[in-house]
Amino acid sequence: MTERRKETLFIFGLLALLIVLFSRILFTHQIIRAPDILNEFYWGVRSMSEVPLAKLLSINLSSAGWDMYTNSGFTNEGGGVAGNFLFTQKLIFWLLPRPASIAWYIVFHFFVGAAGVYCYCRLIGASRFASFLGGLIFVVAPENVSLINAGHVMKIATISITPWAFYFFERGFQSKRIIFFLSSALVLAIQFFHGHWQVAYYTCLAIGVYGVARSIGILLKERGGKKEFVRLLGLNLVLLVFFLTSVSISLLPLANWSKDTNRSGNAGARVTASAGAAGQSSAVMNREEAMSWSLPPEEIAAFVIPGMFGLSRQEGGENPKNIDSYYWGRMVFTQTVSYMGLLPWLLLPLPLIFRRDRYTWLALSAVVVGILFSMGKYTPFYNLLFDYFPGINRFRVPKMIMFVPVMGLGVLSALGMDLLLDPVVRGSRAFKKYAFGIVALSFALTLMVTVEAIGKNFWINQIMDLISQPTRYEAQSDQLIQQRWANLVTETGIAACLSALFAAAFVFYQRGKLSAKVLPFVLLALFLVDVGRVNSKFMFLVDEPHKAATVQSPDIAFLAGQPKEFRTLPLGGDPMPYIASRIPVMFTSNPVQQQRWQEFLENFNLGSSMPDILNVRYVVATKEQYEQDKAALAGKYVPVFYSPNGAMVVLENKTVLPKAWLAPVAVQVPNPADALGALQNPQFDPRVIALVESAPPIPMAGPGAALPPVGPGQVRINKYEAEKIDLEAAVTMNSMLVMGEKYYKGWKATVDGKLTEIYPVNHVLRGIYLTPGVHKVEFVFDPTPFKIGKYLTLVSFAIFALFLGREVWVRKKQEEPKAGKA
């Protein structure tokens, strides 16, 4: 068997093992129980599976994308258009039956990540089996697997690409060839295209540190002069510049889009008629919000005892029965676990003792610095970065960087496994001390569980403030304290037993009673049992939502036949089934909202003119909701449809405004709070008055001015599409043409073919000023950053194709003399 075939066998061995390990979520008709999947991701998968394959695989970069169905109009300004290049995603969701296709997509990316770590470990000199173990640790460590429980599908996909960036980067440093630096940059761009920008940003940070460290190491080791310094600097700059140009199709639009958003976990609470508001007050990302998900220092103990502070379960709904205690640590909440398996920590000391080379120190740095970073607010390190390093303060959840330490542990484990099987190492005095340390850990954990059991009341009193804290689902009680303590003791006991088994394997091996051929498989089996026990708690399945999705619910069937110019507001229900049926909805709960829109939601009042100006014609409520709020809704909202079983009622807003209208009065209100207050005033008439933020460029009638009997004129919509609206306005007096659409800087307008400025109106809407006459008006969504980014990316792809072609040609030329000699 050739070397290449052996490598292929090991890589596909990883795939086969992952399929076995994750068979529970792969071979099923059910779906992963995670709100992010059930409420959001599932619906995107469903839409992909229903598109013809040829259309799905086609690349359409002509449009930045304005979604007319979601959230009263939604865009990230083209930042997600790069999804056109994610062909594996499209194929998996089209070829495989849903909902299991979501799990297959996750496991496919676990395989991609495992293969990447395997190839990197082989590149730095690890054996095949050791590299196999390193790759496996990266993807089955509960720290990464528990992301399934949170429903973070695209986070998993983004993380899985990280090892390949390091693989090509390291190949570049070893060969000093530009093609590998370009390849690393392209991989980073593809990672960014997967949509989880925080993970991509953290990968770029890690790559930057790696590049600086490797460059300095090469200069010191090879004593390179000015020429070598310039060469390394140039190659690193090539990677940086090529990455920025390759990713421009996403990066430039997102950078522009993010300027007008607020990042808050409170964004998008439910709208209720009785409360008259669409959300809780939330501020722009602040320090406390950004650092809420910092890893508390005491939870480092959970690296050895996974359930020490309880184990995470899903937020709301049914939960697994094999979790005895819900997470009660100091984080706001968590749906994941910080465990990575015991074996990686047992193998970590070996390279530190016997192989202190650059790769050991780089991997150790990834572990140590990544953990320090994840502690966030608990360390001066992260606080300094938050204050002074560009980009850090744009993200929350510092613990999200833990995928970097997991990769570092995987690499160190691979190096450690080879050292463990080295007969020279095994016979050394240092190895005996190492084996003694493994045994000592087992005794320490056994002693710990004994002390916990004997001194129960004493220790509970010592940590009473922490262990008695209630959660959103659990009230403070003596029973809760006893439950948590019992779980802590149980988990410590399991860790002690597991460490004892590992210690026995090491001792038998050290004494020659366990061969070097058998030991790796024993350790691998113990590792899989260890992480498998924990991972099983994070792969909970439920029935597919809206299983009879092909049959529309009666209220959705009714609304699907209504004009698209008007919007629907489901009160307290999931808006995604409506969007899936091409029904425009007013509101969806997005983690990042446009600033203006968030402020509008925070002040939203169903009884005011606010739903009228947004073209909210229909409100969907349950029978109970309607009966409860009937008095408040009477007069403005009238029932027009009841579901056959009477459970749902569709109400029609009788004061809804058309898609576009002419307001003859413009009132300048620069303060957003005043404008939002005016919109809620029952006396405010948006048909007549437009609230603007700057002085009108043309003379406008003031409040109370006499208006002509025929009014300011008429507006007719000729075309209403997601990214283009054509209309005709017959204007009798200077007026503001107001659109029932969000104001957004990416829109452009022309009047009779001439470009005109779009102004924010009524805080969230867009409008233009018109003079008397008949005018043809066109609105087009055409953001400039997207166009620039698109062409930069396409040029970068073309450059990479040229370099790749040159690489193939050079290799072919090099192989020809060898073939001739043969």
KOLMIMI-557512 format. One record per residue (C-alpha): x, y, z. Coordinates in steps of 0.001 Angstrom, whole numbers, padded with zeros to 6 digits, always signed. Layout:
! residues N
XYZ/...
END
This chain:
! residues 822
+000000+000000+000000/+001367+003410-000972/+001916+006153+001593/-000840+008233+000053/-003318+005390+000360/-002392+004904+004001/-003032+008568+004676/-006388+008339+002899/-007290+005241+004898/-006651+006988+008220/-008557+010115+007175/-011601+008155+006064/-011239+006046+009182/-011976+009263+011050/-015133+009711+008990/-016294+006153+009648/-015705+006501+013387/-017534+009825+013532/-020536+008318+011761/-020626+005578+014410/-020183+008008+017299/-022900+010340+016047/-025246+007680+014635/-027858+008664+017195/-028485+012015+015490/-027690+010857+011943/-029986+007879+011453/-033257+009283+012704/-036425+010998+011570/-036158+013454+014450/-034347+016765+014798/-031823+018149+017290/-033598+019849+020180/-032139+023354+020029/-034141+026593+019657/-031626+028061+017198/-032207+025046+014944/-035955+024657+015457/-036811+028343+015148/-034254+029556+012606/-031828+027166+010926/-034399+024488+010104/-036377+026882+007928/-033379+027802+005829/-032654+024100+005331/-036225+023503+004337/-036131+026249+001723/-032868+024872+000256/-034285+021364-000011/-037238+022663-002037/-035183+024547-004661/-034225+022752-007932/-030613+021561-007739/-029465+023495-010813/-030790+026721-009363/-029392+025910-005931/-025880+025355-007268/-025903+028442-009456/-023892+031453-008289/-025823+034705-008175/-023733+037687-007118/-025867+040321-008806/-027786+041330-005721/-026794+042328-002192/-030041+040851-000915/-032962+042643+000693/-035347+040184+002337/-038834+041666+002064/-040414+038887+004143/-038328+039098+007308/-038413+041732+010043/-040134+044399+007892/-037231+044123+005490/-033861+042731+006403/-030349+042791+004982/-026738+042436+006027/-025883+044464+002931/-024584+041489+000976/-022460+040049+003781/-024137+036676+003360/-024006+036496-000439/-020736+034561-000187/-022931+031625+000842/-023239+031102-002918/-019786+029511-002743/-020753+026952-000031/-021574+024108-002393/-021187+021322+000170/-023833+022975+002323/-026245+023162-000598/-025639+019566-001666/-026043+018115+001826/-029297+019934+002456/-030651+019077-000995/-029538+015453-001237/-030215+014221+002309/-033684+014056+003841/-034487+016609+006475/-034334+017019+009371/-031438+014543+009660/-029594+016524+006975/-028785+019119+009654/-026998+016488+011745/-025194+015183+008652/-024026+018716+007909/-022662+019024+011462/-020876+015672+011324/-019479+016423+007869/-017834+019521+009290/-016583+017614+012303/-014880+015363+009771/-013435+018387+007946/-011993+019660+011236/-010649+016257+012261/-008978+015788+008859/-007435+019254+009145/-005885+018515+012543/-004723+015118+011252/-002943+016719+008290/-001390+019426+010462/-000093+016853+012951/+001378+014773+010133/+003031+017902+008748/+004853+018575+012026/+006073+014989+012345/+003415+013057+014274/+002670+009430+013366/-000548+008416+011683/-002215+006978+014767/-001138+009931+016892/-002467+012338+014255/-005677+010311+014138/-006052+010789+017892/-005298+014518+017610/-007994+014986+014980/-010479+012953+016985/-009864+014965+020147/-010552+018208+018285/-014015+017127+017147/-015320+014858+019904/-014183+017012+022817/-017447+017973+024574/-016397+021634+024417/-017069+021454+020658/-019708+018705+020541/-021939+020471+023067/-022361+023272+020529/-024921+020878+019016/-027039+021422+022120/-026946+025173+021543/-027926+024731+017902/-024810+026576+016724/-024601+024825+013369/-022693+027537+011512/-020354+028015+014479/-019405+024330+014217/-018935+024680+010457/-016750+027755+010919/-014644+026160+013653/-014019+023077+011520/-012140+025110+008917/-009623+026539+011419/-007131+023610+011299/-006804+023919+007520/-005737+027544+007794/-002923+026463+010119/-002033+023510+007907/-001456+025628+004796/+000224+028368+006830/+002700+025873+008267/+003343+024414+004818/+004114+027934+003695/+006674+028425+006464/+008303+025068+005760/+008523+025575+001987/+008645+029411+001784/+006348+029118-001263/+003735+031759-001903/+001023+029303-003023/+000604+028015+000533/+000315+031499+002012/-002331+032239-000601/-004061+028966+000246/-004113+029809+003949/-005618+033218+003151/-008263+031624+000926/-009178+029131+003665/-009605+032009+006115/-011886+033736+003614/-013964+030571+003143/-014212+030277+006919/-015548+033825+007046/-018103+032951+004359/-019653+030384+006718/-021201+033232+008622/-019873+033066+012164/-017724+036158+012146/-016620+035976+015779/-015081+032528+015312/-013468+033722+012074/-012085+036786+013860/-010614+034657+016653/-009031+032362+014059/-007426+035376+012402/-006041+036476+015787/-004564+033013+016335/-003124+032925+012810/-001555+036345+013371/+000137+035217+016590/+001270+031993+014906/+002722+033899+011950/+004688+036310+014145/+006005+033500+016372/+007013+031259+013462/+008703+034134+011620/+010722+035137+014684/+011625+031504+015309/+012876+031050+011740/+014967+034229+011902/+016538+033188+015192/+017164+029576+014224/+018454+030228+010713/+020076+033517+011717/+018540+035036+008663/+019676+038473+007710/+017837+041356+006183/+016999+039373+003056/+015301+036571+005023/+013434+039112+007159/+012112+040899+004073/+011109+037594+002511/+009142+036432+005571/+007566+039836+006007/+006523+039838+002359/+004964+036369+002565/+003002+037309+005680/+001832+040512+004041/+000754+038520+000977/-001420+036374+003240/-002916+039428+004939/-003647+041368+001757/-004931+038334-000142/-007221+037416+002757/-008655+040941+002923/-009325+041033-000816/-010695+037472-000956/-013095+038106+001903/-014129+041560+000678/-017445+040354-000715/-018471+039752+002908/-016144+041946+004916/-016798+045318+003272/-020607+045059+003375/-020588+043770+006951/-018199+046476+008125/-020547+049080+006661/-023696+047346+007889/-022433+046949+011461/-022051+050711+011924/-025814+051141+012288/-026565+048124+014460/-026651+047531+018174/-025389+044267+019533/-027530+043129+022412/-028860+039815+023679/-032128+041617+024549/-032807+042648+020960/-036096+041422+019670/-038300+040441+022581/-041881+039502+021782/-044569+041982+020784/-047782+041900+022809/-050904+043920+022352/-051463+044377+026069/-047939+045476+026871/-047786+047697+023813/-044032+047268+023427/-041821+045047+021339/-038860+044612+023594/-036982+045429+026698/-034700+048404+026834/-031256+047581+025575/-028164+049631+025008/-025364+049437+022558/-022914+046653+023406/-021371+047578+026739/-018613+046094+028840/-020832+043992+031106/-022856+042647+028191/-019710+041833+026241/-018148+039931+029146/-021231+038148+030522/-020087+034806+029161/-016606+034798+030688/-015310+031477+032021/-015128+031773+035839/-011674+030695+037126/-013111+028017+039425/-014637+026283+036410/-011183+025241+035240/-011857+022314+037573/-014526+021278+035063/-011681+020400+032671/-011230+017303+034853/-014668+016970+036479/-017131+017871+033699/-020310+018066+035787/-018798+019828+038780/-021029+022884+038246/-023873+020984+036675/-024374+020341+032984/-026179+022515+030511/-029574+021791+029131/-031747+023534+026604/-033494+026791+027381/-037142+025864+027753/-038977+022803+026529/-038317+019175+027282/-034833+018289+028492/-032706+015140+028677/-033320+012918+031689/-029605+012083+031997/-028683+015545+033317/-029005+015461+037111/-028209+019083+037807/-028629+022178+035641/-025643+024501+035274/-025315+026707+038388/-021984+028449+037794/-021347+032184+037579/-021950+032638+033861/-025324+034133+032908/-026188+030724+031503/-024560+028275+029148/-025777+025572+026810/-022347+023980+026452/-019716+022367+028670/-016024+023184+029094/-014842+019576+029173/-012294+018259+026655/-011707+014751+027978/-009198+013554+030546/-006752+011880+028134/-005517+015107+026452/-004512+016525+029836/-002704+013295+030736/-000732+013372+027477/+000024+017102+027592/+003069+016881+029948/+004946+014459+027653/+005898+016938+024904/+006692+019518+027593/+009168+017071+029118/+010584+015315+026068/+009914+017516+023014/+010358+021202+023719/+010368+022359+020120/+008525+025212+018414/+005405+023170+017770/+005087+022191+021415/+005395+025790+022547/+002979+027045+019889/+000359+024447+020822/+000874+025131+024529/+000435+028856+023872/-002852+028121+022120/-004039+026254+025226/-002843+028711+027863/-003595+031992+026069/-006936+030687+024800/-008049+029740+028318/-006891+033096+029719/-008796+034866+026937/-011926+032820+027629/-011889+033980+031275/-012767+037447+029988/-013619+039851+032783/-011857+037739+035392/-008397+038528+033980/-006508+041806+033350/-005364+040197+030080/-008774+040289+028407/-009694+043639+029926/-006632+045222+028335/-007465+043652+024970/-011058+044839+025276/-009910+048408+025863/-007073+048674+023370/-007092+045902+020740/-009206+046616+017619/-012273+044454+017249/-012314+042694+020611/-015013+044964+022031/-017291+044226+019081/-018016+040720+020358/-019431+039128+023456/-018834+035624+024861/-015028+035520+025258/-015431+031819+026079/-016191+031263+022406/-012442+031163+021722/-012173+027769+023448/-012002+025977+020094/-008398+027270+019854/-007268+025566+023119/-009048+022390+022005/-007003+022341+018811/-003843+023014+020817/-004683+020073+023073/-005284+017860+020056/-001837+018695+018656/-000108+018208+022029/-001937+014897+022464/-000663+013692+019106/+002907+014618+020028/+002411+013074+023466/+001113+009780+022063/+004230+009325+019910/+006459+010053+022899/+004467+007646+025036/+005159+004826+022578/+008852+005703+022191/+010910+002960+023972/+013663+005452+024798/+011190+007757+026501/+009531+004872+028276/+012815+003734+029773/+013834+007154+031070/+013726+008287+034687/+011620+011289+033698/+008950+008964+032334/+008752+007136+035668/+008147+010451+037388/+005512+011243+034797/+003751+007900+035404/+003871+008586+039127/+002113+011913+038475/-000683+010102+036630/-001174+007801+039606/-001004+010783+041981/-003861+012477+040100/-005987+009384+040575/-005261+009346+044319/-005959+013095+044551/-009376+012711+042935/-010176+009715+045147/-009175+011731+048209/-011267+014633+046959/-014454+012587+046608/-013836+011066+050038/-013459+014496+051637/-016594+015696+049846/-018607+012743+051134/-017370+012985+054720/-017458+016770+055063/-020714+017369+053198/-022243+019969+055534/-018958+021800+056049/-018278+022209+052329/-021866+023167+051506/-021611+025974+054049/-018317+027124+052495/-019834+027545+049038/-023405+028330+050101/-023553+031683+048275/-022684+029994+044993/-024466+026650+045276/-027757+028147+046433/-028191+030597+043554/-031496+030130+041688/-031707+029941+037908/-034398+030997+035480/-035957+027544+035914/-035079+026648+039494/-036064+028481+042667/-033741+028599+045656/-034416+025708+048044/-032719+023172+050283/-033665+020474+047775/-031859+022370+045004/-028703+022643+047134/-028790+018921+047958/-029325+018068+044290/-026315+020106+043212/-024075+018723+045922/-025062+015129+045133/-024266+015738+041470/-020893+017293+042365/-019919+014264+044469/-021105+011855+041766/-019166+013628+039039/-016021+013733+041193/-016394+010012+041836/-016733+009287+038103/-013626+011377+037391/-011733+009487+040115/-012728+006104+038664/-011828+007186+035153/-008439+008554+036208/-007797+005280+038041/-008402+003327+034832/-006040+005588+032916/-003452+005290+035705/-003721+001491+035611/-003125+001481+031841/-000037+003703+032235/+001363+001630+035109/+000834-001677+033284/+002497-000196+030224/+005409+001226+032220/+005972-002181+033833/+005785-004037+030529/+002455-005760+031205/+000749-003864+028410/+002385-003729+024994/+002976-000595+022962/+000698-002032+020275/-002243-002459+022650/-001874+000688+024794/-003042+003213+022144/-006272+001305+021609/-006887+001013+025350/-006371+004750+025792/-008541+005510+022768/-011347+003317+024108/-011199+004956+027533/-011206+008392+025914/-014273+007583+023815/-016123+006205+026848/-015166+009327+028800/-016297+011920+026245/-019171+009760+025021/-020770+009840+028468/-020718+013630+028461/-021604+014106+024785/-024707+011931+025150/-026186+014665+027349/-025986+017200+024518/-027603+015350+021627/-031266+015436+022505/-033815+014791+019736/-037447+015797+019283/-039988+015531+016485/-039576+017753+013454/-041353+021110+013826/-044434+021496+011709/-044029+017912+010539/-046910+018373+008129/-045182+021430+006721/-046429+020635+003229/-049968+021301+004506/-050310+024959+005497/-052153+025836+008676/-055491+027527+007899/-054366+030990+009018/-051182+030765+006923/-053172+029509+003921/-055484+032520+004290/-052644+035045+004589/-050597+033514+001753/-053226+034750-000696/-053053+038382+000463/-051046+041127-001313/-047321+041129-000523/-047363+044899+000035/-048869+044327+003463/-047305+042708+006513/-048444+040272+009178/-047649+040332+012885/-047964+036973+014685/-048500+037783+018366/-046301+035531+020456/-045991+032889+017730/-043128+031691+015584/-042917+033915+012468/-040788+031450+010471/-043667+029302+009114/-045204+032514+007739/-041960+033576+006094/-041564+030070+004656/-044953+030561+002983/-043829+033916+001536/-045860+036037+003929/-044055+039268+004904/-043895+039604+008693/-043283+042718+010714/-040958+041278+013303/-038457+038472+013762/-036121+038029+016700/-032636+038654+015320/-029573+038807+017598/-028368+041933+015787/-030832+044654+014862/-030497+047950+013051/-030278+050702+015672/-033305+052632+014410/-035359+049481+014210/-034405+048379+017717/-035493+051749+019118/-038747+051481+017198/-039391+048008+018624/-038676+049167+022152/-041427+051791+021803/-043832+049844+019615/-047510+050241+020455/-050075+048140+018665/-052790+050676+019311/-050860+053595+017789/-050088+054580+014209/-046821+052576+014339/-048248+049393+012765/-050122+051534+010215/-047013+053179+008777/-045315+049769+008526/-048197+048349+006458/-049125+045847+009200/-052512+044856+007870/-052933+041535+009698/-052382+040456+013280/-052513+036765+014199/-053480+035786+017724/-054691+032762+019610/-058277+032758+020778/-057077+033335+024357/-054884+036289+023341/-057714+037880+021394/-060209+037516+024235/-057686+038977+026677/-056851+042016+024511/-060209+042410+022785/-061054+045681+024500/-057702+047247+023589/-057931+046080+019977/-061573+046944+019346/-062216+049487+016613/-058772+049293+015071/-058504+045517+014566/-061426+043451+013292/-061540+039629+013006/-061587+038519+009370/-060683+034842+009705/-060998+032066+012300/-059264+028724+011973/-061734+025817+011701/-061000+024686+015260/-061327+028253+016551/-057830+028248+018024/-056434+031054+015839/-057898+034357+014726/-056648+036752+012045/-057376+040413+012701/-057357+043107+010016/-055981+046556+010774/-058581+048975+009398/-056283+052014+009669/-053318+050528+007825/-051613+052849+005341/-050780+051927+001732/-047271+051032+000643/-046605+054676-000310/-048428+057943+000367/-047884+061701+000133/-047554+063719+003340/-047913+067466+002710/-046584+068546+006145/-043006+067982+007299/-042119+068559+010951/-038465+068552+011924/-037884+066398+015033/-034145+065696+015424/-034477+063877+018755/-035360+060167+018252/-037133+059971+021620/-039437+062840+020652/-040192+061268+017265/-040986+057888+018831/-043187+059598+021397/-045082+061441+018662/-045699+058204+016765/-047454+056799+019843/-049645+059877+020272/-053275+059092+019270/-053537+062589+017734/-050654+062007+015324/-051828+061571+011720/-049061+060087+009515/-051210+060626+006413/-050667+064339+006765/-047497+064786+008837/-044039+063369+008151/-041537+063510+011018/-038125+064341+009556/-034707+064836+011116/-033385+067710+009025/-034870+070822+007490/-036738+070101+004207/-034889+071225+001052/-038134+072569-000432/-040894+074718+001158/-043399+072503+002993/-046696+073265+004671/-046578+073552+008432/-048886+071934+011017/-052379+073370+010814/-051894+074802+007322/-054899+074731+004979/-054669+071865+002499/-056372+071651-000923/-059622+069623-000987/-058082+067118-003396/-055216+066500-001024/-051500+066381-001903/-052000+063884-004734/-052024+060187-005505/-049386+057419-005609/-049603+054264-007682/-047274+051264-007227/-046273+049795-010592/-043754+047239-009346/-043063+045975-005817/-040127+043610-005522/-037579+042905-002826/-034888+045157-004275/-036794+047350-006684/-039913+049464-006280/-041322+051455-009184/-044141+053904-008633/-045854+056893-010182/-046820+059954-008163/-049255+062664-009256/-048403+065523-006870/-050517+068670-006370/-048285+070414-003784/-044807+070076-002296/-044933+066806-000365/-042907+064057+001199/-043377+060719-000548/-043305+058255+002358/-042648+054553+001814/-043866+051963+004297/-040348+050504+004117/-037307+050786+006367/-034837+053575+005833/-031490+052073+004946/-028420+053713+003444/-028048+051026+000761/-031177+052159-001087/-030962+054634-003974/-033830+056609-005512/-034402+058365-008827/-037134+060813-009752/-037769+060999-013486/-034392+059344-014014/-032430+061730-011778/-030782+060586-008563/-032377+062070-005459/-031653+061849-001761/-033585+059483+000496/-034439+060836+003950/-035370+059023+007169/-039047+059621+007948/-041009+058732+011086/-037743+057401+012540/-037668+054112+010603/-039187+054772+007188/-037717+056200+003997/-039003+059078+001945/-038176+061626-000763/-039385+065159-001419/-041494+065778-004520/-042690+068964-006197/-046021+069310-008060/-046363+067282-011236/-046432+063667-012384/-043236+061838-011461/-041830+058399-012106/-039992+057241-008994/-037720+054232-008656/-036164+052769-005501/-033301+050283-005962/-031279+048475-003310/-027717+048905-004540/-025130+049305-001721/-021703+050427-002935/-019555+048412-000444/-021051+045185-001778/-020172+046040-005378/-016585+046950-004484/-016189+043857-002307/-017615+041577-004972/-015115+042629-007619/-012175+042464-005196/-013144+038912-004276/-013586+037802-007881/-010216+039275-008835/-008613+037484-005883/-010169+034184-006945/-008800+034695-010454/-005308+035408-009081/-005429+032292-006933/-006510+030223-009941/-003485+031506-011873/-001085+030619-009047/-002720+027222-008605/-002411+026534-012334/+001230+027545-012192/+001760+025188-009228/+000241+022262-011133/+002363+023065-014203/+005599+023286-012150/+004912+019975-010411/+004152+018295-013715/+007446+019569-015131/+009318+018290-012094/+007767+014835-012411/+008582+014440-016131/+012347+013828-015656/+011590+011266-012948/+009168+009455-015237/+011772+009513-018030/+014435+007939-015788/+011985+005274-014701/
END
